[in-house]
Amino acid sequence: MAGGTPAARTALITGASRGIGRAIAVGLAERGVSVGLVARHRDRLDEVVAQCRSHGVAAVGVTADVTDHADVVEMVKAVAGSLDRIDLLVNNAGVIETVERSFLDTDVEDSWRVVEVNVRGPLLVTHAALPVMLAGGGGRIVNMNSGLGYRAAEIYTGYAVSKGALARFTGLLDLQYRSRGVRAFDLAPGHVETEMTTAMPMHEGRTEWTAPEAVVDLVAAIGDGVLDDLGGRFFRAGSDTPGSLLTLRDDILAHDARTLRLPTAGPDDPLR
């Protein structure tokens, strides 16, 4: 526990029926955290719920489209009603463009679909879940981000735009609600071998992948409050571990590092 907010006993994970979301849901259940799992389709969701329950925790699965306001409100009501509280929110549901091209060679509607899922989704889910979290005395929010949210790239314009916006949202949440016991974090999962990543041309031939357990370890550490001092900042599974982040803690805070910002030219730059 850090900052007066207890370790998470319950978690809400979106995009939980497969890939990274599934790994996080099962990994948290193995650690004794009760879980609410959200996905668009029921076909795989029930299997993950059963797997989580096999670890002796409460688990509930709810189908919802995270870009649909009414769906999200009802979903959060269902999860909160079943688990009684929401201590940890993992905004994991996300998509990427169907083609790996630069902006003019991309369908803008496809890019906008990506922005809607990756930005509108976390906005809606957080807006619905945050009051529950605050009523319980606080909690933690993990927004699954990407290195493309922090650096320019020649491809996947909509995805990069969405993750940059998500990074700003993370910082705003942490700033606005820290005094009320809520911390928010950006977590890039690295290169986890999933259906989405293996379909991306940029990963063709890749033989080294980030272990899903590395992602789970960071999410669990966030839920436990171990990294509360670093709220509002960016972590990357496969490069960062809870231990390495604690080792870097003082340097990160001293340099106000791991945040989205505009670098300046120095002390004489008027934009400082």
TIVO-268485 format. One record per residue (C-alpha): residue in one letter; x, y, z. Coordinates in pm, 1 decimal. Example, Ala and Ser with C-alpha at 12.3 -4.5 7.8 and 13.67 -1.06 7.14 Angstrom:
  rest         u         v         w
     A    1230.0    -450.0     780.0
     S    1367.0    -106.0     714.0
***
This chain:
  rest         u         v         w
     M       0.0       0.0       0.0
     A     118.2     350.5     -85.1
     G     -36.7     693.4     -59.1
     G    -301.5     560.9     181.9
     T    -478.9     358.7     -90.1
     P    -494.9     -16.9     -14.9
     A    -374.5    -280.0    -257.7
     A    -629.0    -378.8    -518.2
     R    -871.9    -656.8    -430.7
     T   -1078.0    -615.4    -747.0
     A    -995.9    -523.8   -1104.8
     L   -1185.2    -435.7   -1422.6
     I   -1004.5    -531.8   -1744.2
     T   -1128.8    -442.3   -2091.6
     G   -1038.2    -647.9   -2397.1
     A   -1005.2    -945.3   -2162.1
     S   -1111.3   -1234.1   -2382.8
     R    -775.6   -1285.4   -2554.0
     G    -415.1   -1174.6   -2582.1
     I    -270.3    -935.5   -2327.1
     G    -605.8    -871.1   -2160.5
     R    -657.3   -1239.3   -2097.4
     A    -305.9   -1275.5   -1956.2
     I    -363.6    -982.6   -1720.0
     A    -701.8   -1115.0   -1604.7
     V    -571.4   -1465.3   -1531.1
     G    -247.2   -1333.9   -1380.5
     L    -433.4   -1107.8   -1138.1
     A    -673.6   -1390.1   -1046.8
     E    -374.1   -1611.2    -966.7
     R    -266.6   -1338.5    -724.5
     G    -602.9   -1339.6    -547.7
     V    -762.2   -1039.0    -720.1
     S   -1130.3   -1067.9    -812.8
     V   -1186.3    -962.8   -1171.5
     G   -1446.5    -812.9   -1400.0
     L   -1375.4    -903.5   -1761.2
     V   -1505.9    -707.8   -2059.6
     A   -1507.8    -802.1   -2426.9
     R   -1726.1    -742.1   -2730.0
     H   -1813.4   -1107.4   -2784.8
     R   -1916.1   -1384.7   -2550.0
     D   -1749.8   -1674.1   -2733.4
     R   -1409.9   -1657.1   -2559.7
     L   -1509.3   -1455.3   -2255.7
     D   -1677.2   -1737.0   -2062.1
     E   -1366.9   -1951.9   -2094.4
     V   -1149.4   -1681.0   -1940.0
     V   -1400.6   -1622.7   -1660.6
     A   -1392.6   -1994.0   -1577.7
     Q   -1013.2   -1993.6   -1579.3
     C   -1006.9   -1699.8   -1336.9
     R   -1261.2   -1863.7   -1106.3
     S   -1046.1   -2175.8   -1094.0
     H    -803.6   -1970.9    -883.9
     G   -1067.6   -1923.9    -614.3
     V   -1161.6   -1562.3    -684.8
     A   -1484.3   -1399.5    -795.3
     A   -1496.6   -1333.8   -1167.8
     V   -1766.7   -1186.9   -1389.0
     G   -1772.3   -1144.1   -1765.1
     V   -1970.6    -870.2   -1937.5
     T   -2001.9    -808.0   -2310.6
     A   -1982.7    -444.1   -2414.2
     D   -1856.9    -218.0   -2689.0
     V   -1623.2      25.5   -2512.4
     T   -1707.9     298.0   -2765.1
     D   -2080.9     280.3   -2682.6
     H   -2173.3     506.0   -2390.0
     A   -2484.2     314.8   -2283.9
     D   -2302.6     -18.6   -2310.9
     V   -2019.4     105.5   -2092.7
     V   -2246.9     248.5   -1822.1
     E   -2436.5     -79.3   -1795.1
     M   -2114.4    -280.2   -1800.4
     V   -1961.4     -87.1   -1512.1
     K   -2283.5    -119.7   -1313.4
     A   -2277.8    -494.2   -1367.0
     V   -1913.5    -534.3   -1266.7
     A   -1940.4    -305.1    -964.8
     G   -2260.4    -480.1    -859.0
     S   -2095.1    -820.1    -877.7
     L   -1758.6    -732.6    -722.3
     D   -1887.9    -457.3    -488.5
     R   -1600.2    -224.5    -577.7
     I   -1342.1    -143.3    -846.7
     D    -989.5     -92.4    -716.0
     L    -793.4    -130.6   -1038.7
     L    -899.5     -41.4   -1393.0
     V    -699.2    -171.0   -1688.5
     N    -797.8      -0.2   -2013.7
     N    -657.9    -268.0   -2241.7
     A    -906.9    -288.9   -2530.7
     G    -742.7    -149.5   -2841.8
     V    -703.5    -185.3   -3217.0
     I    -463.4     -79.6   -3491.8
     E    -503.4      12.8   -3858.9
     T    -560.8    -269.7   -4102.9
     V    -267.6    -155.6   -4318.3
     E      88.3     -57.7   -4227.2
     R     124.0     257.7   -4435.2
     S     185.1     631.3   -4409.3
     F    -101.9     876.3   -4373.3
     L    -199.5     941.9   -4737.8
     D    -201.6     570.5   -4811.9
     T    -436.4     502.0   -4522.4
     D    -815.2     521.4   -4515.5
     V    -895.3     805.8   -4274.8
     E   -1208.6     623.4   -4161.4
     D    -993.1     327.6   -4061.3
     S    -762.9     558.1   -3864.4
     W   -1061.6     724.6   -3698.7
     R   -1198.4     383.6   -3597.5
     V    -866.4     321.8   -3422.5
     V    -883.6     658.2   -3243.4
     E   -1239.6     589.3   -3129.6
     V   -1155.0     252.8   -2976.0
     N    -822.0     357.9   -2827.3
     V    -927.3     698.5   -2692.7
     R   -1305.7     716.7   -2668.7
     G   -1307.6     370.2   -2511.3
     P   -1079.3     456.2   -2216.7
     L   -1254.2     792.2   -2174.4
     L   -1597.4     628.5   -2145.9
     V   -1486.2     337.8   -1928.8
     T   -1287.4     558.8   -1693.2
     H   -1570.0     812.8   -1669.5
     A   -1806.6     535.3   -1562.3
     A   -1565.8     349.0   -1332.2
     L   -1392.5     639.9   -1160.6
     P   -1688.6     736.3    -937.0
     V   -1702.7     376.3    -812.4
     M   -1330.4     385.6    -746.2
     L   -1353.7     718.3    -561.8
     A   -1644.7     596.3    -352.4
     G   -1424.6     307.2    -241.3
     G   -1147.7     539.9    -125.3
     G    -932.6     549.7    -438.1
     G    -761.0     312.0    -675.3
     R    -537.1     283.7    -977.9
     I    -584.9     312.8   -1352.4
     V    -360.4     148.7   -1610.6
     N    -386.6     269.5   -1969.5
     M    -222.5      24.0   -2207.2
     N      -6.6     245.1   -2424.9
     S     274.0     205.5   -2677.5
     G     612.3     347.1   -2766.7
     L     433.8     499.1   -3066.9
     G     248.2     722.6   -2823.6
     Y     576.2     891.8   -2734.2
     R     776.9     888.3   -3057.2
     A     704.8     969.2   -3421.5
     A     675.8     691.3   -3678.8
     E     627.4     660.1   -4054.1
     I     333.6     419.5   -4023.0
     Y      16.8     359.6   -3820.6
     T     -80.3     727.0   -3797.1
     G    -415.5     671.9   -3627.8
     Y    -267.3     432.1   -3375.6
     A      15.8     671.2   -3287.1
     V    -225.9     965.0   -3257.7
     S    -453.4     761.0   -3031.7
     K    -173.4     650.8   -2802.1
     G     -33.9    1004.1   -2778.2
     A    -377.4    1126.0   -2674.0
     L    -405.7     840.0   -2425.8
     A     -73.6     940.4   -2270.8
     R    -201.9    1293.2   -2214.4
     F    -521.0    1149.5   -2061.1
     T    -312.4     942.2   -1819.6
     G    -122.1    1248.3   -1701.6
     L    -438.6    1450.6   -1658.7
     L    -609.4    1177.0   -1458.0
     D    -314.9    1140.8   -1224.8
     L    -291.8    1516.5   -1172.4
     Q    -663.3    1571.3   -1121.3
     Y    -737.4    1279.8    -886.6
     R    -412.9    1206.2    -704.3
     S    -528.5    1403.6    -399.5
     R    -834.1    1175.7    -384.7
     G    -634.0     856.0    -380.4
     V    -624.4     768.1    -750.4
     R    -308.3     707.5    -952.3
     A    -292.2     659.8   -1330.4
     F     -16.6     493.8   -1532.0
     D      83.1     439.5   -1895.1
     L     201.9      85.4   -1960.2
     A     339.2     -27.8   -2294.8
     P     330.2    -408.8   -2307.7
     G     631.7    -438.7   -2534.3
     H     612.6    -694.2   -2813.7
     V     384.5    -964.6   -2679.1
     E     303.7   -1242.2   -2923.9
     T     -71.2   -1201.6   -2984.6
     E    -311.0   -1231.1   -3276.5
     M    -280.8    -856.9   -3336.5
     T      97.7    -830.5   -3324.3
     T     169.4   -1140.6   -3530.9
     A     -55.0   -1002.6   -3807.0
     M     149.9    -681.1   -3829.6
     P     409.7    -677.7   -4109.9
     M     655.9    -490.0   -3889.3
     H     683.2    -801.5   -3670.6
     E     730.7   -1050.0   -3954.3
     G    1015.7   -1283.1   -3867.4
     R    1040.7   -1165.6   -3505.9
     T    1174.6   -1437.1   -3278.5
     E    1208.1   -1243.7   -2952.9
     W     884.6   -1151.3   -2778.4
     T     796.8    -989.6   -2447.1
     A     668.0   -1248.1   -2201.6
     P     306.2   -1184.0   -2097.0
     E     419.7   -1243.0   -1739.3
     A     631.5    -927.2   -1760.0
     V     316.8    -726.9   -1830.7
     V     124.7    -898.0   -1551.9
     D     404.6    -832.6   -1302.2
     L     390.8    -458.4   -1371.1
     V      10.4    -442.7   -1357.6
     A      11.5    -637.5   -1031.1
     A     276.1    -408.6    -882.1
     I      70.7    -106.1    -981.7
     G    -237.4    -262.0    -824.6
     D     -45.6    -331.1    -504.1
     G      56.7      35.2    -480.9
     V     428.1     -40.2    -510.7
     L     473.2     218.7    -786.1
     D     237.6     490.4    -662.4
     D     518.1     747.4    -639.7
     L     557.8     717.1   -1016.9
     G     196.1     786.5   -1103.8
     G     129.4     965.1   -1431.6
     R     436.1     809.7   -1594.4
     F     526.4     563.5   -1869.5
     F     648.7     207.5   -1813.8
     R     742.5     -57.3   -2068.6
     A     721.2    -428.5   -2000.1
     G    1027.1    -616.2   -2115.1
     S    1248.1    -317.9   -2031.6
     D    1106.9    -217.5   -1693.6
     T    1034.1    -437.0   -1395.1
     P     888.2    -329.7   -1060.3
     G    1237.1    -362.3    -911.6
     S    1414.7    -162.5   -1181.8
     L    1156.2     114.5   -1158.7
     L    1201.4     138.3    -783.0
     T    1577.5     158.9    -836.4
     L    1524.4     445.5   -1082.5
     R    1254.7     612.6    -872.8
     D    1462.1     899.8    -734.9
     D    1616.2     979.5   -1074.2
     I    1278.9     965.4   -1247.5
     L    1129.7    1206.0    -996.0
     A    1432.7    1435.9    -990.5
     H    1419.3    1476.0   -1368.7
     D    1039.3    1460.5   -1388.9
     A    1097.9    1186.8   -1645.6
     R     875.1     931.5   -1819.1
     T     604.7    1186.3   -1905.1
     L     468.3    1335.7   -2227.0
     R     613.1    1683.8   -2273.7
     L     755.6    1932.9   -2522.7
     P    1135.7    1952.9   -2489.9
     T    1268.6    2308.6   -2489.3
     A    1595.4    2458.9   -2609.7
     G    1713.8    2536.2   -2257.8
     P    1663.9    2799.5   -1985.2
     D    1638.0    3083.5   -2239.9
     D    1362.1    2918.8   -2441.3
     P    1043.0    3126.7   -2391.1
     L     835.3    2806.8   -2397.7
     R     993.3    2679.9   -2077.8
***
